[in-house]
Amino acid sequence: MNRHALWWLATVPLLPLALPLALHTRRTALRLPVAQGEPSGTAAAHLPGEPLRLLLIGESTVAGVGVTHFDQSLANCLAVALAERLGRPVRWRACGENGITASEAYERLLPLALAEPADLALLVFGVNDTTHLTPSKRWLQALAAMADALGERGCRVVFSGVPPLQHFSALPWLLRQLMGWRASLLDRELQSLAQRLGALHCQLDLPFEAHYLAEDGYHPSALGYRQWAAGLAERLTPELLRPL
């Protein structure tokens, strides 16, 4: 029996408890807007050299939910952190949509992302595919298709790990356990996919304490995005300094 079948075996008897909790959480959850401002920019424009072209494609965290302006978003924070480590400018773009799944992003966001060339693309997915119970085969196919399309344009592809939903304080305890377990299953498959594609998988490096989270208990705060970006930059810098 595979791991997803085990998850369903454990979850189905709990549905009479879990479903009302999920409906109540959906009705009462605090809904924060996406970040304001232009979802693109250049970090460290004063530095010499050709800018690294950084692209982020993903769900609400790429759209900057949890902070007020794109200057505080994961995309800009990562661009700043990479520019500091690489000693060159980083031109960034964020193609994100709140609530989107990987297969929806393949249809809607990828064409926007491919409109301009990029050197490095970070794919940030998993929360919505976890909570929407996306079949793992569809999840992997969508991510592989996006990675292939980007790779054909000469772009390095990096996958951000699926966030551990067991630490999302906005969710009731039972949902945290069930969704956290499922998120870990998807992340395990994401690691295998990255290995097959020769792409990098970056574990989410974020302490899930109150000040690292936005007021909704679901998205990172400005401090959380900076911390996440710093961990990504540390992992990515050696990769970027290595020739293709």
C-alpha positions as CSV (number, residue, x, y, z in Angstrom):
1,M,0.0,0.0,0.0
2,N,1.4,3.4,-1.0
3,R,1.7,6.4,1.4
4,H,-1.2,8.3,-0.1
5,A,-3.5,5.3,0.3
6,L,-2.4,5.1,4.0
7,W,-3.2,8.8,4.3
8,W,-6.7,8.2,3.0
9,L,-7.2,5.1,5.1
10,A,-6.4,7.2,8.2
11,T,-8.4,10.3,7.0
12,V,-11.7,8.8,5.9
13,P,-12.9,7.8,9.4
14,L,-12.1,11.3,10.6
15,L,-14.1,13.1,7.9
16,P,-17.2,13.6,10.0
17,L,-14.9,15.7,12.3
18,A,-12.6,17.2,9.7
19,L,-15.1,18.4,7.2
20,P,-17.1,20.7,9.6
21,L,-13.8,22.0,10.9
22,A,-12.6,22.7,7.3
23,L,-15.9,24.5,6.4
24,H,-15.8,26.6,9.6
25,T,-12.1,27.5,9.0
26,R,-12.9,28.5,5.4
27,R,-15.8,30.7,6.6
28,T,-14.0,32.4,9.5
29,A,-10.4,32.6,8.3
30,L,-8.8,36.1,8.0
31,R,-8.2,36.8,4.3
32,L,-5.3,39.0,3.6
33,P,-4.9,40.8,0.2
34,V,-2.0,40.4,-2.2
35,A,0.9,42.8,-1.9
36,Q,0.6,46.2,-3.5
37,G,3.0,47.7,-6.0
38,E,4.7,46.4,-9.1
39,P,5.5,42.6,-9.0
40,S,9.0,43.2,-10.5
41,G,12.1,45.3,-9.8
42,T,15.9,45.3,-9.5
43,A,17.9,44.7,-6.4
44,A,21.3,46.4,-6.0
45,A,21.1,48.2,-9.3
46,H,24.3,50.1,-8.3
47,L,26.4,47.0,-8.4
48,P,28.5,46.2,-11.5
49,G,27.8,43.4,-13.9
50,E,24.9,41.9,-15.9
51,P,21.8,41.5,-13.7
52,L,20.8,38.0,-12.8
53,R,17.2,37.5,-14.1
54,L,15.2,35.9,-11.3
55,L,11.7,34.6,-11.8
56,L,9.2,33.3,-9.1
57,I,6.1,31.4,-10.1
58,G,3.7,30.2,-7.4
59,E,0.8,30.7,-5.1
60,S,-0.1,33.3,-2.5
61,T,3.4,33.6,-1.1
62,V,4.7,34.7,-4.5
63,A,1.8,37.1,-4.8
64,G,3.0,38.7,-1.5
65,V,0.1,37.8,0.7
66,G,1.1,38.6,4.3
67,V,2.9,41.9,3.6
68,T,1.6,45.2,2.3
69,H,4.0,45.9,-0.5
70,F,6.1,43.9,-2.9
71,D,9.3,45.5,-1.5
72,Q,8.7,43.1,1.5
73,S,7.8,40.1,-0.5
74,L,9.7,36.8,-1.0
75,A,10.7,37.8,-4.5
76,N,12.3,41.1,-3.6
77,C,13.8,39.7,-0.4
78,L,15.4,36.8,-2.3
79,A,16.7,39.2,-5.0
80,V,18.3,41.4,-2.3
81,A,19.9,38.4,-0.5
82,L,21.2,37.0,-3.8
83,A,22.6,40.3,-4.9
84,E,24.5,40.6,-1.6
85,R,26.1,37.2,-2.0
86,L,26.8,37.3,-5.7
87,G,27.9,41.0,-5.9
88,R,25.8,41.7,-8.9
89,P,22.3,43.2,-9.5
90,V,19.3,40.9,-9.5
91,R,16.3,41.7,-11.7
92,W,13.2,39.9,-10.3
93,R,9.7,39.2,-11.4
94,A,6.9,37.5,-9.4
95,C,4.1,35.6,-11.2
96,G,1.9,34.6,-8.4
97,E,-1.8,34.1,-7.7
98,N,-3.6,33.6,-4.5
99,G,-5.3,30.2,-4.2
100,I,-3.8,28.7,-7.4
101,T,-2.8,25.1,-7.8
102,A,0.2,23.8,-9.9
103,S,-2.0,22.7,-12.8
104,E,-3.8,26.0,-12.9
105,A,-0.5,27.8,-12.8
106,Y,0.7,25.8,-15.8
107,E,-2.3,27.1,-17.7
108,R,-2.4,30.7,-16.4
109,L,0.9,31.8,-15.0
110,L,3.5,29.9,-17.2
111,P,2.6,31.9,-20.4
112,L,3.1,35.1,-18.4
113,A,6.4,33.8,-17.0
114,L,7.7,32.8,-20.4
115,A,7.1,36.3,-21.9
116,E,10.5,37.4,-20.7
117,P,13.7,35.4,-20.4
118,A,15.0,34.3,-17.0
119,D,18.2,32.8,-15.7
120,L,16.7,31.3,-12.5
121,A,13.2,30.3,-11.8
122,L,11.9,29.4,-8.3
123,L,8.6,27.4,-8.3
124,V,6.7,27.8,-5.1
125,F,3.7,25.4,-4.8
126,G,2.2,22.9,-2.5
127,V,-0.2,24.5,0.1
128,N,-3.2,24.7,-2.3
129,D,-2.5,21.3,-3.8
130,T,-2.4,19.9,-0.3
131,T,-5.6,21.4,0.9
132,H,-7.5,20.9,-2.5
133,L,-6.5,17.2,-2.3
134,T,-4.9,17.3,-5.8
135,P,-4.0,13.8,-7.0
136,S,-0.2,13.5,-6.7
137,K,0.1,12.4,-10.3
138,R,-1.5,15.6,-11.5
139,W,0.6,17.7,-9.1
140,L,3.8,16.1,-10.4
141,Q,2.8,16.4,-14.1
142,A,2.1,20.1,-13.8
143,L,5.4,20.9,-12.0
144,A,7.4,18.7,-14.4
145,A,5.7,20.5,-17.4
146,M,6.6,23.9,-16.0
147,A,10.1,22.9,-15.3
148,D,10.6,21.4,-18.8
149,A,9.2,24.6,-20.4
150,L,11.5,26.8,-18.4
151,G,14.5,24.5,-18.9
152,E,14.0,24.6,-22.7
153,R,14.6,28.4,-22.5
154,G,17.9,27.8,-20.7
155,C,16.5,28.7,-17.3
156,R,17.7,26.9,-14.1
157,V,14.8,25.6,-12.1
158,V,14.5,25.4,-8.4
159,F,11.6,24.0,-6.3
160,S,10.8,25.4,-3.0
161,G,9.8,22.7,-0.5
162,V,6.1,22.2,0.4
163,P,5.4,24.2,3.6
164,P,4.7,22.1,6.7
165,L,1.1,22.8,7.3
166,Q,1.2,21.2,10.7
167,H,2.7,24.5,11.9
168,F,0.0,26.7,10.4
169,S,-1.7,28.2,13.5
170,A,-4.7,29.3,11.5
171,L,-5.8,25.7,11.2
172,P,-7.4,23.6,14.0
173,W,-5.3,20.9,15.4
174,L,-6.9,18.0,13.5
175,L,-6.6,19.7,10.2
176,R,-3.0,20.7,10.9
177,Q,-2.1,17.0,11.5
178,L,-3.9,15.7,8.4
179,M,-2.8,18.5,6.1
180,G,0.7,18.4,7.5
181,W,1.0,14.7,6.8
182,R,-0.3,15.2,3.3
183,A,2.1,18.1,2.7
184,S,5.0,16.0,3.7
185,L,3.9,13.3,1.2
186,L,3.8,15.8,-1.6
187,D,7.2,17.2,-0.6
188,R,8.8,13.8,-0.6
189,E,7.5,13.3,-4.2
190,L,8.7,16.8,-5.1
191,Q,12.2,15.9,-3.9
192,S,12.2,12.8,-6.1
193,L,11.0,14.9,-9.1
194,A,13.7,17.5,-8.6
195,Q,16.3,14.7,-8.5
196,R,15.0,13.2,-11.7
197,L,15.0,16.5,-13.5
198,G,18.4,17.6,-12.2
199,A,16.8,20.5,-10.4
200,L,17.4,21.8,-6.9
201,H,14.9,21.3,-4.1
202,C,15.1,23.8,-1.2
203,Q,13.6,22.9,2.1
204,L,11.5,25.7,3.6
205,D,13.8,27.3,6.3
206,L,11.4,29.2,8.5
207,P,10.8,29.1,12.2
208,F,7.0,28.9,12.6
209,E,6.8,31.3,15.6
210,A,4.3,34.1,15.8
211,H,6.5,37.0,14.7
212,Y,7.5,35.1,11.5
213,L,3.8,34.7,10.5
214,A,1.3,37.3,9.3
215,E,-1.8,38.1,11.4
216,D,-3.7,35.3,9.6
217,G,-1.4,32.6,11.0
218,Y,-1.1,31.2,7.5
219,H,1.3,33.3,5.6
220,P,4.8,34.7,6.4
221,S,5.2,38.2,7.8
222,A,7.8,40.6,6.5
223,L,10.3,39.1,8.9
224,G,9.2,35.6,7.8
225,Y,9.8,36.4,4.1
226,R,13.3,37.8,4.9
227,Q,14.2,34.6,6.8
228,W,12.8,32.4,4.1
229,A,14.7,34.3,1.4
230,A,18.0,34.2,3.4
231,G,17.8,30.4,3.6
232,L,17.1,30.1,-0.1
233,A,19.9,32.5,-1.0
234,E,22.4,30.5,1.1
235,R,21.4,27.3,-0.7
236,L,21.3,28.9,-4.2
237,T,24.5,30.9,-4.2
238,P,26.9,27.9,-4.6
239,E,24.7,26.6,-7.4
240,L,24.7,30.0,-9.2
241,L,28.4,30.3,-9.0
242,R,28.9,26.9,-10.6
243,P,29.0,27.1,-14.4
244,L,26.2,25.5,-16.4
